[in-house]
Amino acid sequence: MTHTRLLLIGTLATLLAAGPAVAQADDGPSVPPGTEASASAPVELDPNDPDLKLPDGATLAEPKVLDIKSVVEDQSGDERREDTNTNVTFALQAEVLFGKDSAKISAQARSRISVMANEIKTQNATRIRVFGFTDNLGSSAHGDVLSRKRANAVHGILEQELSDANITYEVRGYGEDYPIADNSTEEGRKKNRRVEISFPRGAS
């Protein structure tokens, strides 16, 4: 199947799933800023092409090509790596990095962060994002503060490991926003309590 046909099918599936346009309030980005898909459509689509077979009243949305994403999670679920054609993201569960309700990094966590620092060097990345997240237990305000403190702690270790004045960091705490699992179970909450380190892939 050709790339163009795949693109057309993907666009049509998106359009059919959406149905007629419905106005909705935008509560903000669906993913943390800086992690959106960045690929662009390689071909132009003709909205009047009869092969699209659009339903009556439907219009063609702007074409969007999503990054191909590879996700690898270790058996324990403590660490996850996501690779797209543009970015690398590591996620470490909070229990691996910190004590309960703490932002003090454990000795074991330092070695894991060192591995990530080595990957940053391999990719020659000079822009690094460090985002902290919590589950939805406790107050939202407490989660915001704790997630920011934890992101700052990981940022501090990365700075020591990389020791490169040319690297810029974006460090944020998102609290309970942007969960990746179900907060109604402890297993899901454990996945949501995490720190993510992301950076652009190097040209290879």
Backbone hydrogen bonds, N-H to C=O, Kabsch-Sander energy under -0.5 kcal/mol:
donor,donor_aa,acceptor,acceptor_aa,energy
6,L,2,T,-2.2
7,L,3,H,-2.4
8,L,4,T,-2.5
9,I,5,R,-2.7
10,G,6,L,-2.7
11,T,7,L,-2.6
12,L,8,L,-2.7
13,A,9,I,-2.7
14,T,10,G,-2.0
15,L,11,T,-2.4
16,L,12,L,-3.1
17,A,13,A,-2.1
18,A,14,T,-1.7
19,G,15,L,-2.3
27,D,25,A,-0.7
35,T,32,P,-1.7
49,D,46,D,-1.9
52,L,49,D,-1.7
53,K,50,P,-1.1
58,A,55,P,-2.2
65,V,39,A,-0.5
66,L,64,K,-0.6
70,S,83,D,-3.1
72,V,81,R,-3.0
74,D,79,E,-2.4
77,G,74,D,-1.4
80,R,91,A,-2.3
81,R,72,V,-3.1
82,E,89,T,-2.9
83,D,70,S,-2.9
84,T,87,N,-2.7
88,V,199,F,-2.7
89,T,82,E,-2.7
90,F,197,I,-3.2
91,A,80,R,-2.7
92,L,195,V,-2.4
93,Q,78,D,-2.6
94,A,193,R,-3.3
96,V,93,Q,-1.3
97,L,93,Q,-1.0
98,F,94,A,-3.5
99,G,104,K,-0.6
102,S,99,G,-1.8
105,I,103,A,-0.6
106,S,97,L,-2.4
110,R,106,S,-1.3
111,S,107,A,-1.0
112,R,108,Q,-1.2
113,I,109,A,-2.5
114,S,110,R,-1.9
115,V,111,S,-1.4
116,M,112,R,-1.6
117,A,113,I,-2.4
118,N,114,S,-2.1
119,E,115,V,-1.6
120,I,116,M,-2.1
121,K,117,A,-2.1
122,T,118,N,-2.3
123,Q,119,E,-2.2
124,N,121,K,-1.1
125,A,120,I,-2.0
128,I,168,T,-2.7
129,R,198,S,-2.9
130,V,170,E,-3.0
131,F,129,R,-0.5
131,F,196,E,-2.5
132,G,172,R,-2.4
133,F,194,R,-2.6
134,T,175,G,-3.2
143,G,139,S,-2.0
144,D,140,S,-2.2
145,V,141,A,-2.0
146,L,142,H,-2.8
147,S,143,G,-2.5
148,R,144,D,-1.6
149,K,145,V,-2.4
150,R,146,L,-2.4
151,A,147,S,-2.1
152,N,148,R,-2.5
153,A,149,K,-2.1
154,V,150,R,-2.1
155,H,151,A,-2.4
156,G,152,N,-2.2
157,I,153,A,-1.6
158,L,154,V,-2.4
159,E,155,H,-2.5
160,Q,156,G,-1.7
161,E,157,I,-2.6
162,L,158,L,-2.9
163,S,159,E,-2.5
167,I,164,D,-1.4
168,T,126,T,-2.9
170,E,128,I,-2.5
171,V,169,Y,-0.5
172,R,130,V,-2.2
174,Y,132,G,-3.0
174,Y,172,R,-0.5
177,D,174,Y,-2.1
183,N,181,A,-0.5
185,T,182,D,-1.3
189,R,185,T,-2.6
190,K,186,E,-2.4
191,K,187,E,-1.4
192,N,188,G,-1.8
193,R,189,R,-1.6
194,R,133,F,-1.0
194,R,192,N,-1.3
195,V,92,L,-2.2
196,E,131,F,-3.1
197,I,90,F,-2.9
198,S,129,R,-2.4
199,F,88,V,-2.1
201,R,86,T,-2.9
